[in-house]
Amino acid sequence: MSRTPFSIRRRPVTRRGLTVAALTAAAALTVSGCSLSPGDSSDATTVVVGYQSKTINTVTAGTLLRERGDLEKRLDEVTERTGEKFTVRWEDYDTGAPITTGMIAGKIDIGSMGDYPMLINGSRANANPATATSILAVTGSSPRGSLNMVVTRPDSPIRSLGDLAGKRVSASEGSAGHGTLLTGLARDDVAGVDVTNQQPQVGASALESGKVDALAQFVAWPGLLVFQNKARLVYDGAQLGVPTLHGTIARNGFADEHPDVVDAFLKAQLDATEALGDDPLGAAQTVAKASGLPPEVVYLYNGPGGTDFNPAIKPSLVKALEGDKPYLKSIGSFPNPVDLNTFVSDTALRKAVSETGGDYDALLNRQTNDAQANGEVWFSGSDTRKTADSTSVLRLVRDARKQGRHVTAAYITDPTLGTRWFADHAVWLRDGAAFTAFTTDDSARTYRQTHPAAVPVTYEQALNEVTG
């Protein structure tokens, strides 16, 4: 008889805790989210885009795209060619679930969300040909799965997933973070975990107040809470070693009726992706200003060695989606198993890439985002310096302190997992004169199995002891 390693409280996802002022601000945001192209009129076609402003892995189809105005520019080109006019309405959500609901209701035309939410979207929407959807492009991915994480309070004794047995964990049911949590618990055979369904901001408050023992979420929530000294990382999704992704998804009916709009959207996504690649720090500052996230947190994910924003739908990512299907069964019954052969289509993206002078096959073969950048220090403004290793990061920060120079943020790359993380929140080991930093205690323990001379040190100890 099989044993279920976790339980799920299916509490309704609410926006409890918002003040009147916050609700007023949210309403204002919705109104301001309506972006009109020049020459709009009552006969314009309204294009509704569902996005998640604080989900960094979707910014090329969301926050950055919106702030740069790339979609409106591309739609203006369609207007010039065909005479058809367009209005773009941007709708901001905390997770992918309400975007799926809106798409099935025919109220959202194009959206972006994580891998697990996309599978749920396909299962629900494709149960009826009239509401069917398709994945058209990738917005952001990680080859090992570092886009989702589990954090706990800084003073918590919890050090790994195994310590969550008998504990309560907040997660947004159906989200990428939720899927990673359940997959990790099952893989490590951890039983008796009470998973409470909460929106990210509600879960963050519950963690801080002690109502839950841990929080499982997608970016940028784990990084944000750690940066704010409100949490400590205990599980890096990269420990699963399975690719994770976020992507662009559209209603088939809308795409069939308005192929020029879908083409314009994908070309606009390519525009935003190129801009991010050319100036990741500038893009991070743009996204930070628009989303309210600290720029240090945004740059954690879209800086060198962070999220891979390659839009190509690689076979490895489709294979990962196939492997995620059991997750659907673990959270409920879905009437229509997702057929990835029809649900995933890169036909429109291939066309967009070709028409903008790109090489789609080259994108398929391209490696991840500057994976050789093993560290970086951001001093101020646009002044950054990449390093070859964690020891060099320490030297740069140490020297900056001696010179009275401001350090905005310092980043390391975990050598075991490949995850980019904050240097001052990493787990540090010293092996002779060399220092190595890791995202979690688990990762550091794995490293010590082959480096028995390495000993734990704090970040401040490492700064004081580094030589050279």
ABEGO torsion letter per residue (X at the ends): XBBBABBBBBBBBBABGBBAAAAAAAAAAAAAABBBBBGBBAABBBBBBBBBAABAAAAAABAAAAAAGAAAAAAAAAAAAAGBBBBBBBBBBABAAAAAAAAAAGABABBBBBAAAAAAAAAAAAABAAABBBBABBABBBAAGAABBBBBBAABABABAAAABGBBBBBBBGBAAAAAAAAAAAAAGBBGBBBBBBBAAAAAAAAAAGABABBBBBOAAAAAAAAAGABBBABBAAAAGBBBBBBBBBBAAAAAABAAAAAAAAAAAAAAAAAAAABAAAAAAAAAAAAGBBAAAAAAAABBGBBBABABBBAAAAAAAAAAAAAAAAAEBBABBBBAAAABBAAAAAAAAAAAGBBAAAAAABBBBGAABABBBBABEABBBBBABAAAAAAAAAAAAAAGBBBABBBBBBAAAGBBBBAAABBBBBBEABBBBBABAAAAAAAAAABAABBBBBAAAAAAABBX
